[in-house]
Amino acid sequence: MDLSTWHPHYLPAWSSRAATRASHRLVDGALVLDIPVDHPRWCPGDHEPPLRVSGLQSGSWSGPVGSTRGQQRFREGQTVREEQPRFEGWLPSGGRVAIRASMTLSARSMVALWLSGLEDDPDQLRCGELCVFEVFGHALAGGEQPSAEVGVGIKAFRDPALTQDFAAPRLPIDVTRPHTYAVDWDADEAVFTVDGEVVRRCARPPTYPMQLMLAVFDFPAWSRGDDDHLVPELVVEDVGPTIGA
């Protein structure tokens, strides 16, 4: 992994770098993100519902310990537990971001690639997101004609300049096989594609610098009672601006 581009931790300001380190490895030139059975919960006792996550991000920063200045806070009044130095890996504000990936999921897990504003403006309103793909294991269909609900679009959050425009259309793809998920965007439009086919078009996307967030999640509360041994994983063959272009 190129550590000048990727930070192998998931929102560590609300926890710590030690407690949020991603489980990852390289196999035959591909990056594998997974959640082993002994992987710790993220922000235990603070985040609801409970979750476990292995994630990478291409940017990071926070205010000092005890401040409320941090990225993607998940509740009001949340404060920084470990100050994070500023890290700027890859922060696109337009153009193309694409990924070639496959995944193994259960009904209690999900994977996603999204771009998120740094939230380093004074009012922390540059927090909008472009979701390149979001796939939940419980939204998969197998059999002879596999399919998946693939979430794509704009998530506005607290950015008053954005309009929420997100959906998860069902596509006739087998996500256990590699596919190319991409977004091409400028100030007028974001175009989301899977294997070169347009899935959604969203007007007026954010064009401030955005960090990439790549993660696999497990939700223990969704357990069916016989699935604690399952290990969700995301296998990334490549990610960059020229894939599938």
C-alpha distance (Angstrom), angle and dihedral (degrees) to the residues before:
residue distance angle dihedral
M1 . . .
D2 3.79 . .
L3 3.81 102.5 .
S4 3.80 90.4 -169.2
T5 3.83 86.6 68.4
W6 3.82 105.0 27.6
H7 3.80 132.6 50.9
P8 3.85 107.7 -157.4
H9 3.81 95.7 -145.4
Y10 3.81 134.3 87.1
L11 3.84 114.8 -128.2
P12 3.81 92.2 -42.1
A13 3.83 96.1 179.5
W14 3.82 90.4 80.3
S15 3.80 90.6 50.9
S16 3.82 123.9 1.3
R17 3.77 138.9 -77.5
A18 3.81 90.4 -110.5
A19 3.81 93.1 54.1
T20 3.81 96.7 43.5
R21 3.79 102.0 46.7
A22 3.78 112.7 138.1
S23 3.78 122.6 -119.6
H24 3.80 102.3 -125.3
R25 3.77 142.3 147.1
L26 3.80 140.7 171.3
V27 3.80 117.7 -112.8
D28 3.82 119.7 -179.2
G29 3.79 90.6 -24.2
A30 3.82 94.7 -49.3
L31 3.79 126.3 111.4
V32 3.80 114.6 -124.0
L33 3.80 118.5 -160.7
D34 3.80 113.9 -172.7
I35 3.79 144.7 156.6
P36 3.83 111.3 -127.1
V37 3.80 118.6 -153.5
D38 3.81 91.3 -102.8
H39 3.81 95.3 47.5
P40 3.84 110.1 129.8
R41 3.79 125.7 -115.2
W42 3.79 117.0 -101.7
C43 3.83 115.5 -112.7
P44 3.83 92.2 -13.4
G45 3.78 114.6 -150.4
D46 3.80 90.7 14.4
H47 3.81 109.0 61.0
E48 3.81 118.7 62.9
P49 2.93 127.0 -128.9
P50 3.81 96.5 35.0
L51 3.77 112.6 -111.4
R52 3.76 142.6 174.8
V53 3.79 119.9 -148.9
S54 3.78 142.8 179.6
G55 3.77 108.4 -162.8
L56 3.78 143.9 162.1
Q57 3.79 127.7 -157.0
S58 3.78 132.4 -170.2
G59 3.81 95.0 -145.2
S60 3.79 137.4 33.1
W61 3.80 142.4 170.0
S62 3.79 141.7 140.7
G63 3.76 143.8 -176.9
P64 3.81 121.5 -106.0
V65 3.80 124.3 -63.9
G66 3.80 110.5 -72.3
S67 3.81 94.3 24.7
T68 3.80 124.4 112.9
R69 3.81 93.7 -132.6
G70 3.77 108.8 114.5
Q71 3.78 143.7 105.4
Q72 3.81 127.8 -75.3
R73 3.79 97.4 -10.8
F74 3.77 111.7 -161.5
R75 3.81 100.7 -154.7
E76 3.78 139.2 26.2
G77 3.79 116.7 -90.6
Q78 3.78 93.4 19.2
T79 3.80 113.3 159.9
V80 3.78 134.1 -155.8
R81 3.80 114.5 -99.2
E82 3.80 97.9 -176.1
E83 3.79 122.0 22.6
Q84 3.79 112.6 -125.6
P85 3.80 124.3 -146.5
R86 3.78 115.7 -127.7
F87 3.80 111.6 -90.6
E88 3.80 122.4 -175.3
G89 3.78 113.4 -176.4
W90 3.79 111.1 146.8
L91 3.81 115.5 -10.5
P92 3.83 109.9 169.2
S93 3.80 120.5 -174.4
G94 3.80 95.7 -172.0
G95 3.78 142.3 -15.5
R96 3.79 122.2 71.1
V97 3.79 137.0 -30.4
A98 3.80 118.5 -178.2
I99 3.78 136.9 169.8
R100 3.79 133.7 -165.4
A101 3.80 107.8 -151.0
S102 3.80 149.3 143.6
M103 3.79 129.4 -158.4
T104 3.79 145.0 -159.2
L105 3.80 113.8 -149.6
S106 3.79 141.1 169.9
A107 3.79 127.3 -154.8
R108 3.83 89.6 -89.1
S109 3.82 99.1 52.2
M110 3.80 141.9 68.4
V111 3.80 141.5 -178.2
A112 3.79 131.8 -150.2
L113 3.78 147.0 172.9
W114 3.78 115.3 -157.0
L115 3.79 138.6 158.9
S116 3.78 116.9 -131.1
G117 3.79 132.9 -171.0
L118 3.80 114.2 -109.8
E119 3.83 92.6 -121.6
D120 3.80 89.5 -144.2
D121 3.82 94.7 128.7
P122 3.84 115.6 108.7
D123 3.82 94.9 -99.6
Q124 3.82 94.6 34.1
L125 3.79 91.6 -128.0
R126 3.80 96.0 133.5
C127 3.79 89.1 88.9
G128 3.81 102.5 117.1
E129 3.77 121.8 131.2
L130 3.79 139.7 -144.8
C131 3.79 108.8 -153.1
V132 3.81 109.5 -151.3
F133 3.80 91.7 -177.1
E134 3.79 138.1 -17.7
V135 3.80 119.1 -176.5
F136 3.81 127.1 -178.7
G137 3.78 120.2 -160.5
H138 3.80 92.1 -135.4
A139 3.84 89.0 59.0
L140 3.81 95.1 60.3
A141 3.78 126.3 104.6
G142 3.80 121.2 -159.3
G143 3.76 133.7 -174.6
E144 3.77 127.2 82.7
Q145 3.81 92.4 -31.4
P146 3.82 107.3 39.7
S147 3.77 119.5 -167.8
A148 3.79 140.9 170.7
E149 3.76 139.1 -158.7
V150 3.82 104.0 -121.3
G151 3.79 115.4 -163.3
V152 3.80 115.6 -145.0
G153 3.78 137.1 157.7
I154 3.79 144.9 62.6
K155 3.79 123.7 -32.9
A156 3.80 108.9 -164.7
F157 3.81 100.9 -170.1
R158 3.84 107.2 166.6
D159 3.81 97.3 -18.1
P160 3.84 106.2 114.6
A161 3.80 91.2 -164.3
L162 3.82 92.4 64.3
T163 3.79 133.7 73.7
Q164 3.80 119.6 -144.1
D165 3.81 106.8 -111.4
F166 3.80 110.9 162.2
A167 3.80 132.7 136.5
A168 3.80 139.3 160.5
P169 3.81 108.9 -139.6
R170 3.79 117.8 -171.0
L171 3.79 111.4 -112.0
P172 3.83 128.0 -166.9
I173 3.80 95.2 -118.9
D174 3.80 136.3 120.7
V175 3.81 103.9 -132.6
T176 3.81 91.8 -162.9
R177 3.81 84.8 72.9
P178 3.83 122.3 67.8
H179 3.79 116.8 -88.7
T180 3.79 133.5 171.2
Y181 3.82 115.6 -119.7
A182 3.81 117.4 -173.6
V183 3.78 148.1 165.1
D184 3.81 126.0 -155.6
W185 3.78 114.6 -170.2
D186 3.77 148.6 165.9
A187 3.81 133.4 165.0
D188 3.81 92.0 -69.4
E189 3.79 105.7 44.3
A190 3.79 147.1 0.8
V191 3.81 115.9 -146.1
F192 3.81 116.6 -160.5
T193 3.80 118.6 -160.4
V194 3.80 139.6 178.4
D195 3.80 115.5 -156.4
G196 3.79 88.6 -13.9
E197 3.81 94.9 -55.0
V198 3.81 116.6 120.4
V199 3.81 111.7 -115.8
R200 3.83 101.1 171.6
R201 3.78 141.8 -5.0
C202 3.81 118.8 -151.2
A203 3.79 125.2 -170.5
R204 3.80 126.5 -131.3
P205 3.81 102.0 6.9
P206 3.80 122.2 -174.7
T207 3.81 115.3 -82.2
Y208 3.78 101.0 -173.6
P209 3.82 118.3 109.0
M210 3.79 110.2 -69.8
Q211 3.79 132.0 -168.2
L212 3.79 122.6 -137.7
M213 3.81 116.6 -117.7
L214 3.81 116.9 -164.0
A215 3.79 118.3 178.4
V216 3.79 150.2 149.6
F217 3.82 117.8 -144.4
D218 3.80 136.2 -161.4
F219 3.82 122.9 -164.3
P220 3.83 110.3 -158.9
A221 3.82 92.3 -168.8
W222 3.81 88.2 65.3
S223 3.80 91.6 60.3
R224 3.80 117.0 134.1
G225 3.80 90.7 -153.5
D226 3.79 97.9 -103.7
D227 3.80 102.7 59.3
D228 3.81 107.1 75.5
H229 3.81 90.1 107.6
L230 3.81 94.2 59.2
V231 3.80 117.9 107.4
P232 3.82 115.6 -156.0
E233 3.78 115.0 -150.9
L234 3.78 142.4 -178.7
V235 3.81 118.8 -151.9
V236 3.80 113.6 -158.3
E237 3.78 117.3 -164.8
D238 3.81 93.8 179.2
V239 3.78 143.2 -21.4
G240 3.79 127.0 -165.1
P241 3.81 147.5 99.0
T242 3.82 98.2 -75.1
I243 3.82 103.3 47.7
G244 3.79 110.7 121.6
A245 3.79 92.6 -6.4
